[in-house]
Amino acid sequence: MVLDSLGKSLRGVLQKIARGGAVDEALLSEVVRDIQRALLQADVNVQLTLELTQRVRRRATQEKPPAGASLRDFLVRIIYEEIRGILGKDRAFELKPRKVLLAGLFGQGKTTSAGKLARYFQKKGIRVGLVAADVHRPAAVDQLEQLAKKVGAEFYANRQETRAEVICREALERFPPHLAVIVDTAGRSGLDAELIEELKRVRAVVQPDEVLLVLDAAMGQAAGRSAEAFHKAVGLTGVILTKLDGSAKGGGALSAVAVSGAPILFIGTGEHMDEFERFEPTRFVSRLLGMGDIQTLLERFEELSNKEAAEEAAKNLMGGRFTLRDMRTQLDSIGQMGSISKLLSMFPAFGAQKMDEKSVDQTQARLRRFRAILDSMTPEELDDAALIKADRVHRIARGSGQRPQEVRSLLKQYETTRKAAHGLVSNRRLRRQLEKQFAGGEAAPE
């Protein structure tokens, strides 16, 4: 998950509240001090940090918890609300055919973000056209063309034209009206008059529905000043914050941009095209504090390319008909939904925990080996694991490039999963029988 260090520190604060005794002045002072340390280490502005912790202290001492809520729970809620408050307001982003203009300085990840945004639209069933309007950097045009091919978007460029606004006009004339059009513009080392004038000319031609600034989270608090300057110059409707996964200054960038007047709409959470998500402060803080994010998890499931097969595999598992073919489908689903650590952060039960990097790598490698083994099986073997005896184990191992021990390990894992599901189903059947037996009387005993 992004901002792991900040999340770990804040989750430590919540655990201290849960384990502590009475919520008194000593505990409150310790909690406030820990929050300040966590935010400052994440590069959040000093003044903003002090104001936040002062509000936490004031509310904890002056406000009364709702009826039925303990002081501990109320203090956790206050911390959640105050951290949520410094990250700006949720702002809707309509997924429909529309025109999006991307702006930004050199090296901020603008062209890559254009490809990721195109992929984001396409996952919702919307066709996309990418426009290469960076007339100063030929490599940007080539990169955008490659990204368009990778995500399956339409593409327009005119390498002989030196006026960005002309390229945009040509692209709009060429693209059909039902496309979402994303325009990648030129950058500079700084926000100068020439860049502003070019953006204004392009904006006049495109008449975009959204003007999004792309910023590298590694800028820290300087990201806020950049967002404010662009906002005054060309009028932003939102910000895309990139490289948030590996930035120690991510907290500073998030909080600084949020108070600049330009809402954060998207964040880049990795290098892959799918590691790009809507920034919604409520969900983000829930994950940061280990409270999970089930809604995002459900949305990831909805985006699966073969959702029907995944649903069928789940039904087979719960119905006691689970096969190796179903197991392969489930592994495909996990691969499409993201890394193991990111998926776990969305579950409330696992959100407060953190798999160490070595464990994550080992788990991911094992899943890849299992997938290769399953790909080396025949259709008959996928449907009936009982066919796989010693000679077939060695054949599958050779075909997958794995050792026979790995094949046996997979079969053992499959059998364990199948038996566990069968036991769960059996218990449910027993419970239904008991419920029938106790119908009209007391509920069936647990």
C-alpha positions as CSV (number, residue, x, y, z in Angstrom):
1,M,0.0,0.0,0.0
2,V,1.1,3.6,-0.6
3,L,2.6,5.5,2.3
4,D,3.3,2.3,4.2
5,S,5.5,4.1,6.8
6,L,2.8,6.7,7.6
7,G,0.1,4.0,7.7
8,K,2.2,1.8,10.1
9,S,2.9,4.7,12.4
10,L,-0.8,5.7,12.5
11,R,-2.0,2.2,13.0
12,G,0.5,2.0,16.0
13,V,-1.3,5.0,17.5
14,L,-4.7,3.3,17.2
15,Q,-3.2,0.1,18.8
16,K,-1.8,2.2,21.6
17,I,-5.3,3.6,22.2
18,A,-6.8,0.1,22.2
19,R,-4.3,-1.3,24.6
20,G,-4.1,1.7,26.9
21,G,-5.9,2.2,30.1
22,A,-8.2,5.2,30.7
23,V,-8.3,7.9,28.0
24,D,-6.7,10.5,30.2
25,E,-4.4,13.5,29.7
26,A,-1.2,11.3,29.7
27,L,-2.6,9.0,27.0
28,L,-3.9,11.9,25.0
29,S,-0.5,13.7,25.1
30,E,1.3,10.6,24.0
31,V,-1.2,10.0,21.1
32,V,-0.9,13.6,19.9
33,R,2.9,13.4,20.0
34,D,2.9,10.2,18.0
35,I,0.6,11.6,15.4
36,Q,2.8,14.7,15.0
37,R,5.9,12.5,14.6
38,A,4.1,10.3,12.0
39,L,2.9,13.2,9.9
40,L,6.1,15.2,10.0
41,Q,8.1,12.1,9.0
42,A,5.7,11.8,6.0
43,D,6.6,15.4,5.1
44,V,3.2,16.9,6.0
45,N,3.5,20.7,6.6
46,V,4.5,21.6,10.2
47,Q,1.7,24.2,10.6
48,L,-0.9,21.8,9.2
49,T,0.3,19.0,11.5
50,L,0.2,21.3,14.6
51,E,-3.4,22.5,13.6
52,L,-4.5,18.9,13.1
53,T,-3.2,17.7,16.5
54,Q,-4.6,20.7,18.3
55,R,-8.0,19.9,16.9
56,V,-7.7,16.3,18.0
57,R,-6.8,17.4,21.5
58,R,-9.5,20.0,21.7
59,R,-12.3,17.7,20.4
60,A,-11.1,14.8,22.7
61,T,-11.4,17.0,25.8
62,Q,-14.4,19.1,24.9
63,E,-16.7,16.9,22.9
64,K,-18.8,14.1,24.4
65,P,-18.9,10.7,22.6
66,P,-22.2,9.6,21.1
67,A,-24.5,7.4,23.2
68,G,-23.1,3.9,23.4
69,A,-19.6,4.8,22.2
70,S,-16.6,4.4,24.4
71,L,-14.0,7.2,24.8
72,R,-11.5,5.0,23.0
73,D,-13.7,4.5,20.0
74,F,-14.6,8.2,20.0
75,L,-10.9,9.2,20.0
76,V,-10.2,6.8,17.1
77,R,-13.1,8.4,15.2
78,I,-11.7,11.9,15.9
79,I,-8.3,10.9,14.5
80,Y,-9.9,9.4,11.4
81,E,-12.0,12.5,10.7
82,E,-9.1,15.0,11.2
83,I,-6.7,13.1,9.0
84,R,-9.5,12.6,6.4
85,G,-10.0,16.4,6.6
86,I,-6.5,17.4,5.5
87,L,-6.8,15.4,2.3
88,G,-9.5,17.4,0.6
89,K,-13.0,16.7,-0.5
90,D,-14.3,13.8,-2.6
91,R,-15.0,15.0,-6.1
92,A,-16.9,13.1,-8.7
93,F,-15.2,12.2,-12.0
94,E,-17.7,11.1,-14.7
95,L,-16.8,8.1,-16.8
96,K,-18.3,8.9,-20.1
97,P,-17.0,10.2,-23.5
98,R,-15.4,13.5,-22.7
99,K,-12.3,15.6,-23.4
100,V,-9.4,15.6,-20.9
101,L,-6.4,17.9,-21.1
102,L,-3.2,16.8,-19.2
103,A,-0.7,19.4,-18.2
104,G,2.5,19.3,-16.2
105,L,6.3,19.9,-16.0
106,F,9.0,17.6,-17.4
107,G,9.5,14.3,-15.7
108,Q,6.2,14.2,-13.7
109,G,4.8,11.1,-15.4
110,K,2.4,12.9,-17.7
111,T,2.6,10.6,-20.7
112,T,2.5,7.4,-18.7
113,S,-0.6,8.9,-16.8
114,A,-2.3,9.5,-20.2
115,G,-2.0,5.7,-20.9
116,K,-3.1,4.8,-17.4
117,L,-6.1,7.1,-17.7
118,A,-7.0,5.6,-21.0
119,R,-6.9,2.1,-19.5
120,Y,-9.1,3.4,-16.7
121,F,-11.7,4.6,-19.1
122,Q,-11.6,1.4,-21.1
123,K,-12.1,-0.9,-18.1
124,K,-15.5,0.9,-17.9
125,G,-16.3,0.1,-21.5
126,I,-15.4,3.5,-23.0
127,R,-13.3,3.8,-26.1
128,V,-10.4,6.3,-25.9
129,G,-8.4,8.4,-28.3
130,L,-4.9,9.6,-27.3
131,V,-3.6,12.8,-28.8
132,A,0.2,13.5,-28.8
133,A,0.3,17.3,-28.5
134,D,3.9,17.5,-27.1
135,V,5.6,19.2,-30.0
136,H,8.9,19.7,-28.2
137,R,9.9,16.2,-27.2
138,P,9.7,13.5,-30.0
139,A,10.3,10.7,-27.4
140,A,7.0,11.7,-25.8
141,V,5.1,11.1,-29.1
142,D,6.7,7.7,-29.5
143,Q,6.0,6.7,-25.9
144,L,2.4,7.7,-26.2
145,E,2.0,5.7,-29.4
146,Q,3.4,2.6,-27.7
147,L,1.1,3.1,-24.7
148,A,-1.9,3.5,-27.1
149,K,-1.0,0.2,-28.7
150,K,-0.6,-1.5,-25.3
151,V,-4.0,-0.5,-24.0
152,G,-5.8,-0.7,-27.3
153,A,-6.6,3.0,-27.7
154,E,-6.8,5.1,-30.8
155,F,-3.9,7.4,-31.4
156,Y,-3.2,10.6,-33.3
157,A,0.0,12.5,-33.9
158,N,1.4,14.8,-36.6
159,R,5.2,14.8,-36.3
160,Q,5.6,17.5,-39.0
161,E,3.4,20.0,-37.2
162,T,5.0,22.3,-34.6
163,R,1.8,23.9,-33.3
164,A,0.1,21.8,-30.6
165,E,-3.3,23.5,-31.1
166,V,-3.3,22.5,-34.8
167,I,-2.6,18.8,-33.9
168,C,-5.5,18.9,-31.4
169,R,-7.9,20.3,-34.0
170,E,-6.9,17.6,-36.5
171,A,-7.3,14.9,-33.9
172,L,-10.8,16.1,-32.9
173,E,-11.9,16.2,-36.5
174,R,-10.6,12.6,-37.0
175,F,-11.9,11.0,-33.8
176,P,-15.6,10.0,-33.6
177,P,-17.7,11.9,-31.0
178,H,-18.3,8.9,-28.8
179,L,-14.6,8.6,-27.8
180,A,-13.1,9.9,-24.6
181,V,-10.2,12.1,-25.8
182,I,-7.1,12.5,-23.7
183,V,-4.6,15.2,-24.8
184,D,-0.9,14.9,-23.7
185,T,0.7,18.3,-23.8
186,A,4.3,19.5,-23.6
187,G,6.1,20.2,-20.3
188,R,8.9,22.6,-19.3
189,S,11.4,22.6,-16.5
190,G,9.3,25.4,-14.9
191,L,6.0,27.1,-15.3
192,D,6.9,29.9,-17.7
193,A,5.0,32.3,-19.9
194,E,5.6,30.2,-23.1
195,L,4.1,27.1,-21.5
196,I,1.1,29.0,-20.2
197,E,0.4,30.5,-23.6
198,E,0.6,27.2,-25.3
199,L,-1.7,25.6,-22.8
200,K,-4.2,28.4,-23.3
201,R,-4.2,28.0,-27.1
202,V,-4.6,24.2,-26.8
203,R,-7.4,24.7,-24.2
204,A,-9.3,27.1,-26.5
205,V,-9.3,24.5,-29.3
206,V,-10.0,21.4,-27.2
207,Q,-12.5,23.0,-24.8
208,P,-11.9,20.2,-22.4
209,D,-14.3,18.9,-19.8
210,E,-11.3,18.3,-17.4
211,V,-7.9,20.0,-17.1
212,L,-5.7,17.7,-15.0
213,L,-2.3,18.5,-13.7
214,V,0.1,15.6,-13.4
215,L,2.5,15.9,-10.4
216,D,5.2,13.6,-9.0
217,A,4.6,12.8,-5.3
218,A,8.4,13.0,-4.7
219,M,8.0,16.8,-4.9
220,G,6.6,16.7,-1.4
221,Q,5.2,20.0,-0.2
222,A,6.4,21.7,-3.4
223,A,3.7,19.9,-5.2
224,G,1.1,22.1,-3.6
225,R,2.8,25.3,-4.8
226,S,3.0,23.9,-8.3
227,A,-0.6,22.9,-8.3
228,E,-1.6,26.4,-7.0
229,A,0.5,28.1,-9.8
230,F,-1.0,26.0,-12.6
231,H,-4.5,26.4,-11.1
232,K,-4.2,30.2,-11.3
233,A,-2.7,30.1,-14.8
234,V,-5.0,27.7,-16.7
235,G,-7.7,26.7,-14.2
236,L,-7.4,23.1,-13.1
237,T,-10.3,20.8,-12.4
238,G,-8.1,18.2,-10.7
239,V,-4.7,16.7,-10.1
240,I,-3.1,13.3,-10.8
241,L,-0.5,12.4,-8.2
242,T,2.1,9.9,-9.6
243,K,4.7,7.6,-8.1
244,L,2.9,7.7,-4.7
245,D,4.0,4.1,-4.0
246,G,7.7,4.8,-3.6
247,S,7.7,8.3,-2.3
248,A,8.7,9.2,1.3
249,K,7.3,12.6,0.6
250,G,3.9,11.3,-0.4
251,G,2.1,12.7,2.7
252,G,3.5,16.1,2.0
253,A,2.3,16.0,-1.6
254,L,-1.1,14.8,-0.7
255,S,-1.8,17.3,2.0
256,A,-0.2,20.2,0.2
257,V,-2.1,19.6,-3.1
258,A,-5.4,19.2,-1.2
259,V,-5.2,22.7,0.2
260,S,-4.1,24.3,-3.1
261,G,-7.6,24.5,-4.5
262,A,-7.2,21.7,-7.1
263,P,-8.7,18.4,-5.9
264,I,-6.7,15.2,-6.2
265,L,-8.7,12.9,-8.6
266,F,-6.3,10.1,-9.3
267,I,-3.1,8.5,-7.8
268,G,-0.5,6.4,-9.5
269,T,0.3,3.4,-7.2
270,G,2.9,1.5,-9.3
271,E,4.5,1.1,-12.7
272,H,1.9,-1.0,-14.4
273,M,-1.0,0.4,-16.4
274,D,-3.6,-0.9,-13.9
275,E,-1.8,0.6,-10.9
276,F,-3.9,3.7,-11.1
277,E,-6.9,4.5,-9.0
278,R,-9.4,7.2,-8.1
279,F,-8.4,9.1,-5.1
280,E,-11.2,9.2,-2.6
281,P,-10.0,10.5,0.8
282,T,-12.5,8.5,2.8
283,R,-11.4,5.2,1.3
284,F,-7.8,6.2,1.3
285,V,-7.7,7.0,5.1
286,S,-9.7,3.8,5.9
287,R,-6.9,1.8,4.2
288,L,-4.2,3.9,5.8
289,L,-5.5,3.3,9.3
290,G,-6.0,-0.4,8.6
291,M,-9.8,-0.2,8.4
292,G,-10.0,-1.8,5.0
293,D,-11.6,-0.7,1.7
294,I,-14.2,-3.3,0.6
295,Q,-15.7,-1.0,-2.0
296,T,-12.5,-0.8,-4.0
297,L,-12.1,-4.5,-3.7
298,L,-15.5,-5.1,-5.1
299,E,-14.7,-2.6,-8.0
300,R,-11.5,-4.6,-8.7
301,F,-13.6,-7.7,-9.0
302,E,-16.1,-6.0,-11.3
303,E,-13.1,-5.2,-13.6
304,L,-12.1,-8.8,-14.1
305,S,-11.9,-9.7,-17.7
306,N,-13.5,-13.1,-17.0
307,K,-15.8,-12.3,-14.1
308,E,-18.3,-15.0,-15.0
309,A,-15.6,-17.7,-14.8
310,A,-14.4,-16.4,-11.5
311,E,-18.0,-16.5,-10.1
312,E,-18.5,-20.0,-11.4
313,A,-15.3,-21.1,-9.8
314,A,-16.4,-19.6,-6.5
315,K,-19.8,-21.4,-6.8
316,N,-18.0,-24.7,-7.5
317,L,-15.8,-24.2,-4.4
318,M,-18.8,-23.6,-2.1
319,G,-20.8,-26.4,-3.8
320,G,-18.1,-29.1,-3.3
321,R,-17.3,-29.4,-7.0
322,F,-14.0,-27.6,-7.0
323,T,-11.5,-28.7,-9.7
324,L,-8.0,-27.7,-10.7
325,R,-9.6,-25.7,-13.6
326,D,-11.4,-23.7,-11.0
327,M,-8.2,-23.2,-9.1
328,R,-6.5,-21.9,-12.2
329,T,-9.4,-19.4,-12.7
330,Q,-9.0,-18.2,-9.2
331,L,-5.3,-17.6,-9.6
332,D,-6.0,-15.6,-12.8
333,S,-8.4,-13.5,-10.9
334,I,-5.9,-12.8,-8.1
335,G,-3.3,-11.8,-10.7
336,Q,-5.7,-9.3,-12.4
337,M,-6.7,-7.7,-9.2
338,G,-3.2,-6.6,-8.1
339,S,-0.5,-7.6,-5.8
340,I,-1.1,-9.7,-2.6
341,S,-0.1,-6.9,-0.2
342,K,-2.4,-4.4,-1.9
343,L,-5.4,-6.8,-1.9
344,L,-4.8,-7.6,1.8
345,S,-4.8,-3.9,2.7
346,M,-8.5,-3.7,1.4
347,F,-9.7,-6.3,4.0
348,P,-10.6,-4.9,7.4
349,A,-9.3,-8.1,9.0
350,F,-5.9,-7.7,7.3
351,G,-5.7,-3.9,6.9
352,A,-3.8,-3.4,10.1
353,Q,-1.3,-6.1,9.3
354,K,1.6,-5.8,6.9
355,M,3.3,-8.7,5.1
356,D,7.0,-8.2,5.0
357,E,8.5,-7.7,1.5
358,K,10.2,-11.1,1.5
359,S,6.9,-12.9,2.3
360,V,5.1,-11.1,-0.4
361,D,7.8,-11.9,-3.0
362,Q,7.8,-15.5,-2.0
363,T,4.0,-15.7,-2.2
364,Q,3.9,-14.0,-5.6
365,A,6.6,-16.4,-6.9
366,R,4.8,-19.4,-5.6
367,L,1.6,-18.3,-7.3
368,R,3.5,-17.9,-10.6
369,R,4.9,-21.4,-10.3
370,F,1.4,-22.8,-9.6
371,R,0.0,-21.0,-12.7
372,A,2.8,-22.5,-14.9
373,I,2.1,-26.0,-13.5
374,L,-1.7,-25.7,-14.2
375,D,-1.0,-24.5,-17.7
376,S,0.9,-27.7,-18.4
377,M,-2.0,-29.9,-17.5
378,T,-4.4,-31.5,-20.0
379,P,-8.1,-30.6,-19.9
380,E,-8.8,-34.0,-18.5
381,E,-6.4,-33.5,-15.6
382,L,-7.8,-30.0,-14.9
383,D,-11.2,-31.5,-14.5
384,D,-10.2,-34.6,-12.5
385,A,-7.2,-34.4,-10.3
386,A,-7.4,-38.1,-9.4
387,L,-5.9,-38.9,-12.8
388,I,-2.6,-37.3,-11.8
389,K,-0.3,-40.2,-10.7
390,A,3.5,-40.3,-10.6
391,D,4.1,-40.5,-14.3
392,R,1.9,-37.5,-15.0
393,V,3.5,-35.5,-12.2
394,H,6.9,-35.9,-13.9
395,R,5.4,-35.0,-17.3
396,I,3.7,-31.8,-15.9
397,A,6.9,-30.9,-14.1
398,R,8.9,-31.1,-17.3
399,G,6.3,-29.1,-19.3
400,S,6.2,-26.3,-16.7
401,G,9.9,-26.1,-16.0
402,Q,9.3,-26.9,-12.3
403,R,10.4,-29.7,-10.0
404,P,8.0,-32.7,-9.3
405,Q,8.0,-31.5,-5.6
406,E,6.3,-28.3,-6.8
407,V,3.6,-30.2,-8.7
408,R,2.9,-32.3,-5.6
409,S,2.8,-29.1,-3.5
410,L,0.2,-27.7,-5.7
411,L,-1.9,-30.9,-5.6
412,K,-1.6,-30.9,-1.8
413,Q,-2.7,-27.2,-1.7
414,Y,-5.6,-28.0,-4.0
415,E,-6.7,-31.0,-1.9
416,T,-6.5,-29.0,1.3
417,T,-8.7,-26.2,-0.2
418,R,-11.2,-28.7,-1.6
419,K,-11.6,-30.5,1.7
420,A,-11.9,-27.3,3.7
421,A,-14.7,-26.1,1.3
422,H,-16.3,-29.5,1.5
423,G,-16.2,-29.4,5.3
424,L,-17.8,-25.9,5.3
425,V,-20.6,-27.1,2.9
426,S,-21.2,-30.2,5.1
427,N,-21.5,-28.0,8.2
428,R,-24.0,-25.8,6.4
429,R,-26.0,-28.9,5.3
430,L,-26.0,-30.1,8.9
431,R,-27.1,-26.7,10.1
432,R,-30.0,-26.7,7.6
433,Q,-31.1,-30.2,8.8
434,L,-31.0,-29.0,12.5
435,E,-32.9,-25.8,11.6
436,K,-35.7,-28.0,10.0
437,Q,-35.6,-30.2,13.1
438,F,-36.0,-27.2,15.4
439,A,-38.6,-25.5,13.1
440,G,-41.2,-23.8,15.1
441,G,-39.2,-24.1,18.3
442,E,-35.9,-22.8,19.5
443,A,-33.1,-21.9,17.0
444,A,-30.6,-24.6,16.2
445,P,-27.7,-24.6,18.6
446,E,-24.3,-23.3,17.4
